[in-house]
Amino acid sequence: MNKTYSQAVADIKAFRKDVNDYLDRVETEILAEVNLRKEKDELTVSELKADQLCMRNEIKSLEEKLKLQSNKANELFVAAKIMTNRKVSIDKSIKQMKEKCQIQQYRFEESPELNVAVSSKVPLGKLKGITRPSQKKITDMEPQFDGEINIKAPEDKLDCFIIASVLISPSQIVLADNENSCVKLVDIDQENMLGRYELCTRPVDMTVVNEDRIAVTLPNKQKIQVLSITKNGTFVESHDIKMNDDVRKIAYQRDNLIIAYSNAVEIRNSKGKVVKKLNSPDFTCITKIAVAPDCKTFYVSNSVDGGKPTAIYKFDFDCNLLATYKDTTMSDVRGLTVTTDGTLLVCNWADNGSIHMISPQCMKIKEFLQHNEHANSPYCVSFCGQTSKLLLCSYKAFSRDAEQWNVLKMFRMM
């Protein structure tokens, strides 16, 4: 407790010092500008006084010469001629003096940004709770419902169908909305939507390339769309990867893309060249692919289709089958994610669905969220090891309870 208090006080004082240092610096800068202008104005006035004295002396000299020649007509004529020439010179000097006299007037104008900050009495900061990573293993945790976030945007014409979700940071998740042909960036901490990007067609899957870049599969256009995400939550098109077929599922491993069609998997290098191709009679309807955290293996889930049971297969990158997971309680499989310790979380997609927790050896650890009102028809799942938050999106076509599909559900694993 004392350590937390001391750190908070130290941080407050350090920030206050930064603010004071900033104000001292900008005050010094504006005062230096004022002093520089003052010096220039004083120099101008001094030069004007010198010019004025010089001109007075010259005019006085001319007056004295005229007086001396006032009784001599010839000499007076010569003096008048000289005086005419000198007058031109004096007029020019007077004009220059007038120009110098045009000293720029100025006044101090307050910074509108600082003025608003002061007048609105914004606080120096706020105290925010620190979410520390749990010391417990995920296999020992149980979920507790922690609220939901509205993910239906005003631009959405239909109820959401979140077909894929990826975490790009502990506080931000990107959702691919199939029904509304868009991707959405959601702030988990602030519980609001930061950005939305309209795609040219319906997305089917998505993967993180790095913390500010995602790749989205668009099978209707036979391409993969790569998008960058700016700090203010705006999506920006990076480039397209053209495909020869209807690529559906996607994952990323270092510089390789793992892509899946309905019944086959390809591993492509950074140049788009196919380096491995995986065909299996067990693949009839691939629903998800995911890479293990060690980047040495990957998982492929297959839905119920053509008499083949729901199953999850584990392969190495030479496409050797390492393990298989099948369970009679799994009605159908959709969302699949791999935690940092290699544990799999898989959506059992059913009316009273659940999440299957599976070991890296494809052995069932446990099943949770069965018959939970917040986990009907679970379709997408994401998990953050740093915050111990499980994030879930549900979907069922033609359901009367479509409002469930318009929210991101949060669970805290405890």
ROTI-318274 format. One record per residue (C-alpha): residue number from 1; residue in one letter; x, y, z. Coordinates in steps of 0.05 Angstrom, whole numbers, always signed. Layout:
% residues N
<r pos="NUM" code="a" c1="X" c2="Y" c3="Z"/>
...
This chain:
% residues 414
<r pos="1" code="m" c1="+0" c2="+0" c3="+0"/>
<r pos="2" code="n" c1="+55" c2="+49" c3="+20"/>
<r pos="3" code="k" c1="+93" c2="+33" c3="-44"/>
<r pos="4" code="t" c1="+32" c2="+48" c3="-86"/>
<r pos="5" code="y" c1="+20" c2="+113" c3="-49"/>
<r pos="6" code="s" c1="+93" c2="+135" c3="-54"/>
<r pos="7" code="q" c1="+95" c2="+120" c3="-129"/>
<r pos="8" code="a" c1="+30" c2="+158" c3="-141"/>
<r pos="9" code="v" c1="+55" c2="+219" c3="-103"/>
<r pos="10" code="a" c1="+122" c2="+216" c3="-140"/>
<r pos="11" code="d" c1="+87" c2="+212" c3="-207"/>
<r pos="12" code="i" c1="+41" c2="+271" c3="-190"/>
<r pos="13" code="k" c1="+99" c2="+314" c3="-169"/>
<r pos="14" code="a" c1="+140" c2="+294" c3="-230"/>
<r pos="15" code="f" c1="+83" c2="+312" c3="-276"/>
<r pos="16" code="r" c1="+72" c2="+378" c3="-239"/>
<r pos="17" code="k" c1="+147" c2="+393" c3="-249"/>
<r pos="18" code="d" c1="+140" c2="+377" c3="-323"/>
<r pos="19" code="v" c1="+81" c2="+426" c3="-327"/>
<r pos="20" code="n" c1="+119" c2="+479" c3="-288"/>
<r pos="21" code="d" c1="+181" c2="+470" c3="-331"/>
<r pos="22" code="y" c1="+139" c2="+476" c3="-394"/>
<r pos="23" code="l" c1="+106" c2="+540" c3="-369"/>
<r pos="24" code="d" c1="+173" c2="+569" c3="-347"/>
<r pos="25" code="r" c1="+202" c2="+554" c3="-416"/>
<r pos="26" code="v" c1="+145" c2="+584" c3="-456"/>
<r pos="27" code="e" c1="+144" c2="+645" c3="-409"/>
<r pos="28" code="t" c1="+219" c2="+655" c3="-420"/>
<r pos="29" code="e" c1="+209" c2="+650" c3="-496"/>
<r pos="30" code="i" c1="+152" c2="+701" c3="-499"/>
<r pos="31" code="l" c1="+189" c2="+749" c3="-452"/>
<r pos="32" code="a" c1="+252" c2="+743" c3="-494"/>
<r pos="33" code="e" c1="+210" c2="+762" c3="-555"/>
<r pos="34" code="v" c1="+182" c2="+823" c3="-518"/>
<r pos="35" code="n" c1="+252" c2="+845" c3="-496"/>
<r pos="36" code="l" c1="+279" c2="+837" c3="-566"/>
<r pos="37" code="r" c1="+223" c2="+881" c3="-594"/>
<r pos="38" code="k" c1="+236" c2="+932" c3="-539"/>
<r pos="39" code="e" c1="+310" c2="+935" c3="-556"/>
<r pos="40" code="k" c1="+294" c2="+945" c3="-630"/>
<r pos="41" code="d" c1="+245" c2="+1000" c3="-614"/>
<r pos="42" code="e" c1="+294" c2="+1035" c3="-568"/>
<r pos="43" code="l" c1="+348" c2="+1031" c3="-622"/>
<r pos="44" code="t" c1="+299" c2="+1062" c3="-672"/>
<r pos="45" code="v" c1="+282" c2="+1119" c3="-624"/>
<r pos="46" code="s" c1="+356" c2="+1132" c3="-611"/>
<r pos="47" code="e" c1="+370" c2="+1135" c3="-686"/>
<r pos="48" code="l" c1="+311" c2="+1182" c3="-696"/>
<r pos="49" code="k" c1="+338" c2="+1229" c3="-642"/>
<r pos="50" code="a" c1="+406" c2="+1229" c3="-674"/>
<r pos="51" code="d" c1="+375" c2="+1243" c3="-743"/>
<r pos="52" code="q" c1="+333" c2="+1299" c3="-712"/>
<r pos="53" code="l" c1="+393" c2="+1333" c3="-681"/>
<r pos="54" code="c" c1="+432" c2="+1327" c3="-746"/>
<r pos="55" code="m" c1="+374" c2="+1359" c3="-785"/>
<r pos="56" code="r" c1="+366" c2="+1415" c3="-735"/>
<r pos="57" code="n" c1="+439" c2="+1432" c3="-740"/>
<r pos="58" code="e" c1="+436" c2="+1431" c3="-816"/>
<r pos="59" code="i" c1="+374" c2="+1477" c3="-818"/>
<r pos="60" code="k" c1="+407" c2="+1524" c3="-768"/>
<r pos="61" code="s" c1="+469" c2="+1526" c3="-811"/>
<r pos="62" code="l" c1="+427" c2="+1546" c3="-872"/>
<r pos="63" code="e" c1="+390" c2="+1600" c3="-833"/>
<r pos="64" code="e" c1="+456" c2="+1631" c3="-811"/>
<r pos="65" code="k" c1="+483" c2="+1632" c3="-882"/>
<r pos="66" code="l" c1="+419" c2="+1666" c3="-907"/>
<r pos="67" code="k" c1="+425" c2="+1720" c3="-854"/>
<r pos="68" code="l" c1="+497" c2="+1734" c3="-872"/>
<r pos="69" code="q" c1="+479" c2="+1742" c3="-946"/>
<r pos="70" code="s" c1="+413" c2="+1779" c3="-936"/>
<r pos="71" code="n" c1="+444" c2="+1847" c3="-958"/>
<r pos="72" code="k" c1="+482" c2="+1819" c3="-1018"/>
<r pos="73" code="a" c1="+439" c2="+1802" c3="-1078"/>
<r pos="74" code="n" c1="+489" c2="+1759" c3="-1116"/>
<r pos="75" code="e" c1="+511" c2="+1721" c3="-1055"/>
<r pos="76" code="l" c1="+439" c2="+1713" c3="-1033"/>
<r pos="77" code="f" c1="+421" c2="+1682" c3="-1101"/>
<r pos="78" code="v" c1="+478" c2="+1632" c3="-1095"/>
<r pos="79" code="a" c1="+458" c2="+1615" c3="-1023"/>
<r pos="80" code="a" c1="+385" c2="+1605" c3="-1044"/>
<r pos="81" code="k" c1="+409" c2="+1558" c3="-1100"/>
<r pos="82" code="i" c1="+450" c2="+1517" c3="-1050"/>
<r pos="83" code="m" c1="+392" c2="+1517" c3="-1001"/>
<r pos="84" code="t" c1="+345" c2="+1488" c3="-1055"/>
<r pos="85" code="n" c1="+392" c2="+1430" c3="-1066"/>
<r pos="86" code="r" c1="+399" c2="+1420" c3="-991"/>
<r pos="87" code="k" c1="+323" c2="+1421" c3="-983"/>
<r pos="88" code="v" c1="+317" c2="+1360" c3="-1027"/>
<r pos="89" code="s" c1="+366" c2="+1324" c3="-982"/>
<r pos="90" code="i" c1="+328" c2="+1347" c3="-920"/>
<r pos="91" code="d" c1="+261" c2="+1324" c3="-949"/>
<r pos="92" code="k" c1="+290" c2="+1256" c3="-961"/>
<r pos="93" code="s" c1="+317" c2="+1252" c3="-890"/>
<r pos="94" code="i" c1="+248" c2="+1272" c3="-863"/>
<r pos="95" code="k" c1="+215" c2="+1218" c3="-904"/>
<r pos="96" code="q" c1="+263" c2="+1166" c3="-877"/>
<r pos="97" code="m" c1="+250" c2="+1190" c3="-806"/>
<r pos="98" code="k" c1="+175" c2="+1182" c3="-817"/>
<r pos="99" code="e" c1="+185" c2="+1111" c3="-841"/>
<r pos="100" code="k" c1="+227" c2="+1096" c3="-779"/>
<r pos="101" code="c" c1="+173" c2="+1125" c3="-735"/>
<r pos="102" code="q" c1="+124" c2="+1070" c3="-757"/>
<r pos="103" code="i" c1="+138" c2="+1027" c3="-696"/>
<r pos="104" code="q" c1="+95" c2="+964" c3="-694"/>
<r pos="105" code="q" c1="+45" c2="+965" c3="-638"/>
<r pos="106" code="y" c1="+32" c2="+899" c3="-603"/>
<r pos="107" code="r" c1="-5" c2="+867" c3="-545"/>
<r pos="108" code="f" c1="-2" c2="+799" c3="-511"/>
<r pos="109" code="e" c1="-54" c2="+749" c3="-534"/>
<r pos="110" code="e" c1="-67" c2="+689" c3="-488"/>
<r pos="111" code="s" c1="-60" c2="+618" c3="-515"/>
<r pos="112" code="p" c1="-132" c2="+596" c3="-528"/>
<r pos="113" code="e" c1="-114" c2="+524" c3="-511"/>
<r pos="114" code="l" c1="-82" c2="+542" c3="-444"/>
<r pos="115" code="n" c1="-138" c2="+592" c3="-430"/>
<r pos="116" code="v" c1="-191" c2="+537" c3="-440"/>
<r pos="117" code="a" c1="-152" c2="+489" c3="-396"/>
<r pos="118" code="v" c1="-147" c2="+540" c3="-340"/>
<r pos="119" code="s" c1="-219" c2="+566" c3="-345"/>
<r pos="120" code="s" c1="-248" c2="+496" c3="-349"/>
<r pos="121" code="k" c1="-208" c2="+476" c3="-288"/>
<r pos="122" code="v" c1="-186" c2="+410" c3="-318"/>
<r pos="123" code="p" c1="-154" c2="+365" c3="-265"/>
<r pos="124" code="l" c1="-79" c2="+351" c3="-265"/>
<r pos="125" code="g" c1="-96" c2="+279" c3="-277"/>
<r pos="126" code="k" c1="-134" c2="+221" c3="-247"/>
<r pos="127" code="l" c1="-119" c2="+159" c3="-207"/>
<r pos="128" code="k" c1="-130" c2="+96" c3="-248"/>
<r pos="129" code="g" c1="-130" c2="+26" c3="-221"/>
<r pos="130" code="i" c1="-75" c2="-20" c3="-246"/>
<r pos="131" code="t" c1="-96" c2="-87" c3="-273"/>
<r pos="132" code="r" c1="-41" c2="-134" c3="-255"/>
<r pos="133" code="p" c1="-33" c2="-200" c3="-292"/>
<r pos="134" code="s" c1="-62" c2="-257" c3="-252"/>
<r pos="135" code="q" c1="-13" c2="-305" c3="-222"/>
<r pos="136" code="k" c1="-62" c2="-361" c3="-233"/>
<r pos="137" code="k" c1="-60" c2="-403" c3="-296"/>
<r pos="138" code="i" c1="-119" c2="-397" c3="-343"/>
<r pos="139" code="t" c1="-133" c2="-471" c3="-332"/>
<r pos="140" code="d" c1="-148" c2="-455" c3="-259"/>
<r pos="141" code="m" c1="-192" c2="-395" c3="-274"/>
<r pos="142" code="e" c1="-268" c2="-389" c3="-279"/>
<r pos="143" code="p" c1="-305" c2="-334" c3="-317"/>
<r pos="144" code="q" c1="-345" c2="-279" c3="-284"/>
<r pos="145" code="f" c1="-390" c2="-235" c3="-327"/>
<r pos="146" code="d" c1="-361" c2="-164" c3="-328"/>
<r pos="147" code="g" c1="-408" c2="-125" c3="-373"/>
<r pos="148" code="e" c1="-419" c2="-112" c3="-447"/>
<r pos="149" code="i" c1="-402" c2="-59" c3="-499"/>
<r pos="150" code="n" c1="-449" c2="-36" c3="-554"/>
<r pos="151" code="i" c1="-417" c2="-50" c3="-621"/>
<r pos="152" code="k" c1="-473" c2="-30" c3="-668"/>
<r pos="153" code="a" c1="-454" c2="+35" c3="-703"/>
<r pos="154" code="p" c1="-503" c2="+88" c3="-728"/>
<r pos="155" code="e" c1="-481" c2="+71" c3="-799"/>
<r pos="156" code="d" c1="-498" c2="-2" c3="-791"/>
<r pos="157" code="k" c1="-560" c2="-20" c3="-831"/>
<r pos="158" code="l" c1="-566" c2="-90" c3="-802"/>
<r pos="159" code="d" c1="-555" c2="-125" c3="-736"/>
<r pos="160" code="c" c1="-482" c2="-145" c3="-726"/>
<r pos="161" code="f" c1="-452" c2="-211" c3="-746"/>
<r pos="162" code="i" c1="-382" c2="-210" c3="-716"/>
<r pos="163" code="i" c1="-348" c2="-264" c3="-755"/>
<r pos="164" code="a" c1="-277" c2="-252" c3="-728"/>
<r pos="165" code="s" c1="-243" c2="-214" c3="-672"/>
<r pos="166" code="v" c1="-170" c2="-198" c3="-657"/>
<r pos="167" code="l" c1="-137" c2="-162" c3="-599"/>
<r pos="168" code="i" c1="-85" c2="-110" c3="-621"/>
<r pos="169" code="s" c1="-70" c2="-89" c3="-549"/>
<r pos="170" code="p" c1="-96" c2="-104" c3="-479"/>
<r pos="171" code="s" c1="-146" c2="-46" c3="-487"/>
<r pos="172" code="q" c1="-165" c2="-51" c3="-561"/>
<r pos="173" code="i" c1="-200" c2="-103" c3="-602"/>
<r pos="174" code="v" c1="-217" c2="-104" c3="-677"/>
<r pos="175" code="l" c1="-282" c2="-136" c3="-699"/>
<r pos="176" code="a" c1="-300" c2="-159" c3="-769"/>
<r pos="177" code="d" c1="-374" c2="-149" c3="-782"/>
<r pos="178" code="n" c1="-398" c2="-194" c3="-838"/>
<r pos="179" code="e" c1="-469" c2="-167" c3="-843"/>
<r pos="180" code="n" c1="-449" c2="-94" c3="-847"/>
<r pos="181" code="s" c1="-386" c2="-105" c3="-890"/>
<r pos="182" code="c" c1="-339" c2="-68" c3="-843"/>
<r pos="183" code="v" c1="-286" c2="-73" c3="-789"/>
<r pos="184" code="k" c1="-293" c2="-37" c3="-722"/>
<r pos="185" code="l" c1="-242" c2="-16" c3="-670"/>
<r pos="186" code="v" c1="-267" c2="-20" c3="-598"/>
<r pos="187" code="d" c1="-235" c2="+9" c3="-535"/>
<r pos="188" code="i" c1="-246" c2="-43" c3="-481"/>
<r pos="189" code="d" c1="-227" c2="+2" c3="-423"/>
<r pos="190" code="q" c1="-270" c2="+61" c3="-445"/>
<r pos="191" code="e" c1="-324" c2="+14" c3="-470"/>
<r pos="192" code="n" c1="-337" c2="+51" c3="-535"/>
<r pos="193" code="m" c1="-323" c2="+46" c3="-609"/>
<r pos="194" code="l" c1="-263" c2="+84" c3="-634"/>
<r pos="195" code="g" c1="-268" c2="+73" c3="-708"/>
<r pos="196" code="r" c1="-305" c2="+39" c3="-765"/>
<r pos="197" code="y" c1="-282" c2="+24" c3="-836"/>
<r pos="198" code="e" c1="-329" c2="+5" c3="-893"/>
<r pos="199" code="l" c1="-303" c2="-52" c3="-936"/>
<r pos="200" code="c" c1="-320" c2="-65" c3="-1009"/>
<r pos="201" code="t" c1="-353" c2="-132" c3="-990"/>
<r pos="202" code="r" c1="-366" c2="-178" c3="-932"/>
<r pos="203" code="p" c1="-305" c2="-199" c3="-890"/>
<r pos="204" code="v" c1="-298" c2="-272" c3="-871"/>
<r pos="205" code="d" c1="-236" c2="-272" c3="-826"/>
<r pos="206" code="m" c1="-180" c2="-228" c3="-800"/>
<r pos="207" code="t" c1="-111" c2="-233" c3="-769"/>
<r pos="208" code="v" c1="-62" c2="-186" c3="-736"/>
<r pos="209" code="v" c1="+1" c2="-173" c3="-776"/>
<r pos="210" code="n" c1="+30" c2="-127" c3="-723"/>
<r pos="211" code="e" c1="+2" c2="-81" c3="-669"/>
<r pos="212" code="d" c1="-22" c2="-29" c3="-720"/>
<r pos="213" code="r" c1="-37" c2="-72" c3="-781"/>
<r pos="214" code="i" c1="-89" c2="-125" c3="-796"/>
<r pos="215" code="a" c1="-106" c2="-169" c3="-856"/>
<r pos="216" code="v" c1="-178" c2="-183" c3="-875"/>
<r pos="217" code="t" c1="-202" c2="-238" c3="-922"/>
<r pos="218" code="l" c1="-253" c2="-217" c3="-975"/>
<r pos="219" code="p" c1="-270" c2="-281" c3="-1013"/>
<r pos="220" code="n" c1="-324" c2="-247" c3="-1056"/>
<r pos="221" code="k" c1="-268" c2="-204" c3="-1086"/>
<r pos="222" code="q" c1="-215" c2="-259" c3="-1083"/>
<r pos="223" code="k" c1="-167" c2="-216" c3="-1044"/>
<r pos="224" code="i" c1="-138" c2="-201" c3="-976"/>
<r pos="225" code="q" c1="-144" c2="-128" c3="-954"/>
<r pos="226" code="v" c1="-88" c2="-102" c3="-910"/>
<r pos="227" code="l" c1="-107" c2="-43" c3="-865"/>
<r pos="228" code="s" c1="-64" c2="+2" c3="-820"/>
<r pos="229" code="i" c1="-93" c2="+30" c3="-756"/>
<r pos="230" code="t" c1="-73" c2="+100" c3="-735"/>
<r pos="231" code="k" c1="-65" c2="+123" c3="-662"/>
<r pos="232" code="n" c1="-132" c2="+160" c3="-665"/>
<r pos="233" code="g" c1="-168" c2="+97" c3="-687"/>
<r pos="234" code="t" c1="-173" c2="+109" c3="-761"/>
<r pos="235" code="f" c1="-166" c2="+52" c3="-811"/>
<r pos="236" code="v" c1="-124" c2="+66" c3="-872"/>
<r pos="237" code="e" c1="-117" c2="+21" c3="-933"/>
<r pos="238" code="s" c1="-46" c2="-6" c3="-940"/>
<r pos="239" code="h" c1="-49" c2="-55" c3="-998"/>
<r pos="240" code="d" c1="-86" c2="-114" c3="-1028"/>
<r pos="241" code="i" c1="-62" c2="-185" c3="-1038"/>
<r pos="242" code="k" c1="-96" c2="-216" c3="-1099"/>
<r pos="243" code="m" c1="-116" c2="-289" c3="-1093"/>
<r pos="244" code="n" c1="-135" c2="-340" c3="-1146"/>
<r pos="245" code="d" c1="-192" c2="-369" c3="-1106"/>
<r pos="246" code="d" c1="-241" c2="-354" c3="-1051"/>
<r pos="247" code="v" c1="-193" c2="-350" c3="-992"/>
<r pos="248" code="r" c1="-233" c2="-352" c3="-927"/>
<r pos="249" code="k" c1="-192" c2="-361" c3="-864"/>
<r pos="250" code="i" c1="-125" c2="-329" c3="-846"/>
<r pos="251" code="a" c1="-70" c2="-328" c3="-794"/>
<r pos="252" code="y" c1="-1" c2="-297" c3="-791"/>
<r pos="253" code="q" c1="+66" c2="-328" c3="-770"/>
<r pos="254" code="r" c1="+126" c2="-283" c3="-771"/>
<r pos="255" code="d" c1="+132" c2="-268" c3="-846"/>
<r pos="256" code="n" c1="+85" c2="-323" c3="-868"/>
<r pos="257" code="l" c1="+11" c2="-322" c3="-882"/>
<r pos="258" code="i" c1="-29" c2="-385" c3="-868"/>
<r pos="259" code="i" c1="-93" c2="-382" c3="-909"/>
<r pos="260" code="a" c1="-150" c2="-431" c3="-914"/>
<r pos="261" code="y" c1="-202" c2="-446" c3="-966"/>
<r pos="262" code="s" c1="-262" c2="-490" c3="-950"/>
<r pos="263" code="n" c1="-222" c2="-554" c3="-955"/>
<r pos="264" code="a" c1="-148" c2="-536" c3="-961"/>
<r pos="265" code="v" c1="-93" c2="-496" c3="-926"/>
<r pos="266" code="e" c1="-35" c2="-458" c3="-957"/>
<r pos="267" code="i" c1="+27" c2="-428" c3="-925"/>
<r pos="268" code="r" c1="+54" c2="-368" c3="-964"/>
<r pos="269" code="n" c1="+117" c2="-328" c3="-954"/>
<r pos="270" code="s" c1="+122" c2="-252" c3="-950"/>
<r pos="271" code="k" c1="+124" c2="-249" c3="-1027"/>
<r pos="272" code="g" c1="+59" c2="-288" c3="-1033"/>
<r pos="273" code="k" c1="+91" c2="-351" c3="-1059"/>
<r pos="274" code="v" c1="+60" c2="-417" c3="-1036"/>
<r pos="275" code="v" c1="+113" c2="-455" c3="-996"/>
<r pos="276" code="k" c1="+68" c2="-510" c3="-969"/>
<r pos="277" code="k" c1="-1" c2="-536" c3="-985"/>
<r pos="278" code="l" c1="-42" c2="-579" c3="-939"/>
<r pos="279" code="n" c1="-99" c2="-623" c3="-964"/>
<r pos="280" code="s" c1="-137" c2="-672" c3="-921"/>
<r pos="281" code="p" c1="-199" c2="-714" c3="-931"/>
<r pos="282" code="d" c1="-220" c2="-690" c3="-861"/>
<r pos="283" code="f" c1="-224" c2="-618" c3="-887"/>
<r pos="284" code="t" c1="-295" c2="-606" c3="-911"/>
<r pos="285" code="c" c1="-312" c2="-538" c3="-880"/>
<r pos="286" code="i" c1="-252" c2="-503" c3="-847"/>
<r pos="287" code="t" c1="-278" c2="-452" c3="-797"/>
<r pos="288" code="k" c1="-215" c2="-424" c3="-765"/>
<r pos="289" code="i" c1="-139" c2="-428" c3="-764"/>
<r pos="290" code="a" c1="-94" c2="-404" c3="-708"/>
<r pos="291" code="v" c1="-18" c2="-404" c3="-695"/>
<r pos="292" code="a" c1="+12" c2="-427" c3="-630"/>
<r pos="293" code="p" c1="+52" c2="-375" c3="-590"/>
<r pos="294" code="d" c1="+118" c2="-410" c3="-606"/>
<r pos="295" code="c" c1="+103" c2="-402" c3="-681"/>
<r pos="296" code="k" c1="+123" c2="-475" c3="-693"/>
<r pos="297" code="t" c1="+53" c2="-504" c3="-698"/>
<r pos="298" code="f" c1="-17" c2="-484" c3="-720"/>
<r pos="299" code="y" c1="-88" c2="-508" c3="-711"/>
<r pos="300" code="v" c1="-144" c2="-519" c3="-761"/>
<r pos="301" code="s" c1="-217" c2="-527" c3="-740"/>
<r pos="302" code="n" c1="-267" c2="-563" c3="-784"/>
<r pos="303" code="s" c1="-342" c2="-557" c3="-778"/>
<r pos="304" code="v" c1="-395" c2="-611" c3="-784"/>
<r pos="305" code="d" c1="-402" c2="-624" c3="-858"/>
<r pos="306" code="g" c1="-404" c2="-682" c3="-907"/>
<r pos="307" code="g" c1="-409" c2="-734" c3="-851"/>
<r pos="308" code="k" c1="-344" c2="-710" c3="-819"/>
<r pos="309" code="p" c1="-348" c2="-693" c3="-744"/>
<r pos="310" code="t" c1="-329" c2="-628" c3="-713"/>
<r pos="311" code="a" c1="-254" c2="-630" c3="-699"/>
<r pos="312" code="i" c1="-191" c2="-590" c3="-687"/>
<r pos="313" code="y" c1="-125" c2="-611" c3="-718"/>
<r pos="314" code="k" c1="-54" c2="-591" c3="-698"/>
<r pos="315" code="f" c1="+1" c2="-588" c3="-751"/>
<r pos="316" code="d" c1="+74" c2="-567" c3="-754"/>
<r pos="317" code="f" c1="+97" c2="-521" c3="-810"/>
<r pos="318" code="d" c1="+119" c2="-581" c3="-851"/>
<r pos="319" code="c" c1="+44" c2="-598" c3="-850"/>
<r pos="320" code="n" c1="+53" c2="-661" c3="-808"/>
<r pos="321" code="l" c1="-8" c2="-678" c3="-765"/>
<r pos="322" code="l" c1="+12" c2="-677" c3="-692"/>
<r pos="323" code="a" c1="-54" c2="-683" c3="-654"/>
<r pos="324" code="t" c1="-130" c2="-683" c3="-661"/>
<r pos="325" code="y" c1="-185" c2="-660" c3="-615"/>
<r pos="326" code="k" c1="-256" c2="-689" c3="-621"/>
<r pos="327" code="d" c1="-309" c2="-686" c3="-568"/>
<r pos="328" code="t" c1="-381" c2="-710" c3="-569"/>
<r pos="329" code="t" c1="-405" c2="-649" c3="-530"/>
<r pos="330" code="m" c1="-380" c2="-601" c3="-584"/>
<r pos="331" code="s" c1="-439" c2="-589" c3="-630"/>
<r pos="332" code="d" c1="-402" c2="-544" c3="-678"/>
<r pos="333" code="v" c1="-338" c2="-503" c3="-677"/>
<r pos="334" code="r" c1="-328" c2="-430" c3="-695"/>
<r pos="335" code="g" c1="-283" c2="-383" c3="-656"/>
<r pos="336" code="l" c1="-214" c2="-408" c3="-636"/>
<r pos="337" code="t" c1="-157" c2="-371" c3="-601"/>
<r pos="338" code="v" c1="-91" c2="-393" c3="-570"/>
<r pos="339" code="t" c1="-69" c2="-361" c3="-504"/>
<r pos="340" code="t" c1="+3" c2="-342" c3="-489"/>
<r pos="341" code="d" c1="+15" c2="-408" c3="-452"/>
<r pos="342" code="g" c1="-10" c2="-448" c3="-511"/>
<r pos="343" code="t" c1="-79" c2="-465" c3="-484"/>
<r pos="344" code="l" c1="-135" c2="-466" c3="-536"/>
<r pos="345" code="l" c1="-203" c2="-433" c3="-525"/>
<r pos="346" code="v" c1="-255" c2="-457" c3="-575"/>
<r pos="347" code="c" c1="-327" c2="-435" c3="-585"/>
<r pos="348" code="n" c1="-378" c2="-492" c3="-582"/>
<r pos="349" code="w" c1="-428" c2="-459" c3="-628"/>
<r pos="350" code="a" c1="-497" c2="-479" c3="-604"/>
<r pos="351" code="d" c1="-560" c2="-447" c3="-573"/>
<r pos="352" code="n" c1="-535" c2="-465" c3="-504"/>
<r pos="353" code="g" c1="-463" c2="-464" c3="-525"/>
<r pos="354" code="s" c1="-399" c2="-463" c3="-485"/>
<r pos="355" code="i" c1="-324" c2="-454" c3="-489"/>
<r pos="356" code="h" c1="-278" c2="-514" c3="-493"/>
<r pos="357" code="m" c1="-210" c2="-506" c3="-460"/>
<r pos="358" code="i" c1="-159" c2="-551" c3="-493"/>
<r pos="359" code="s" c1="-86" c2="-566" c3="-478"/>
<r pos="360" code="p" c1="-30" c2="-558" c3="-529"/>
<r pos="361" code="q" c1="-32" c2="-634" c3="-536"/>
<r pos="362" code="c" c1="-106" c2="-628" c3="-558"/>
<r pos="363" code="m" c1="-132" c2="-657" c3="-493"/>
<r pos="364" code="k" c1="-196" c2="-630" c3="-462"/>
<r pos="365" code="i" c1="-182" c2="-591" c3="-399"/>
<r pos="366" code="k" c1="-253" c2="-568" c3="-384"/>
<r pos="367" code="e" c1="-315" c2="-537" c3="-412"/>
<r pos="368" code="f" c1="-344" c2="-472" c3="-385"/>
<r pos="369" code="l" c1="-400" c2="-421" c3="-396"/>
<r pos="370" code="q" c1="-449" c2="-477" c3="-409"/>
<r pos="371" code="h" c1="-522" c2="-453" c3="-406"/>
<r pos="372" code="n" c1="-498" c2="-383" c3="-390"/>
<r pos="373" code="e" c1="-547" c2="-328" c3="-411"/>
<r pos="374" code="h" c1="-488" c2="-285" c3="-435"/>
<r pos="375" code="a" c1="-458" c2="-340" c3="-478"/>
<r pos="376" code="n" c1="-513" c2="-364" c3="-524"/>
<r pos="377" code="s" c1="-487" c2="-384" c3="-592"/>
<r pos="378" code="p" c1="-415" c2="-362" c3="-580"/>
<r pos="379" code="y" c1="-382" c2="-347" c3="-647"/>
<r pos="380" code="c" c1="-317" c2="-308" c3="-633"/>
<r pos="381" code="v" c1="-271" c2="-311" c3="-573"/>
<r pos="382" code="s" c1="-210" c2="-270" c3="-553"/>
<r pos="383" code="f" c1="-169" c2="-272" c3="-489"/>
<r pos="384" code="c" c1="-118" c2="-223" c3="-460"/>
<r pos="385" code="g" c1="-68" c2="-254" c3="-413"/>
<r pos="386" code="q" c1="-47" c2="-186" c3="-385"/>
<r pos="387" code="t" c1="-117" c2="-166" c3="-362"/>
<r pos="388" code="s" c1="-147" c2="-237" c3="-355"/>
<r pos="389" code="k" c1="-206" c2="-214" c3="-397"/>
<r pos="390" code="l" c1="-246" c2="-261" c3="-441"/>
<r pos="391" code="l" c1="-283" c2="-226" c3="-498"/>
<r pos="392" code="l" c1="-341" c2="-260" c3="-533"/>
<r pos="393" code="c" c1="-386" c2="-245" c3="-592"/>
<r pos="394" code="s" c1="-448" c2="-287" c3="-607"/>
<r pos="395" code="y" c1="-489" c2="-299" c3="-669"/>
<r pos="396" code="k" c1="-547" c2="-341" c3="-694"/>
<r pos="397" code="a" c1="-583" c2="-329" c3="-759"/>
<r pos="398" code="f" c1="-657" c2="-313" c3="-757"/>
<r pos="399" code="s" c1="-656" c2="-307" c3="-681"/>
<r pos="400" code="r" c1="-709" c2="-267" c3="-645"/>
<r pos="401" code="d" c1="-658" c2="-243" c3="-595"/>
<r pos="402" code="a" c1="-614" c2="-206" c3="-645"/>
<r pos="403" code="e" c1="-594" c2="-152" c3="-594"/>
<r pos="404" code="q" c1="-545" c2="-203" c3="-565"/>
<r pos="405" code="w" c1="-506" c2="-199" c3="-630"/>
<r pos="406" code="n" c1="-498" c2="-123" c3="-623"/>
<r pos="407" code="v" c1="-455" c2="-126" c3="-561"/>
<r pos="408" code="l" c1="-385" c2="-149" c3="-542"/>
<r pos="409" code="k" c1="-390" c2="-189" c3="-478"/>
<r pos="410" code="m" c1="-334" c2="-185" c3="-426"/>
<r pos="411" code="f" c1="-316" c2="-237" c3="-375"/>
<r pos="412" code="r" c1="-262" c2="-232" c3="-323"/>
<r pos="413" code="m" c1="-225" c2="-297" c3="-312"/>
<r pos="414" code="m" c1="-214" c2="-306" c3="-238"/>
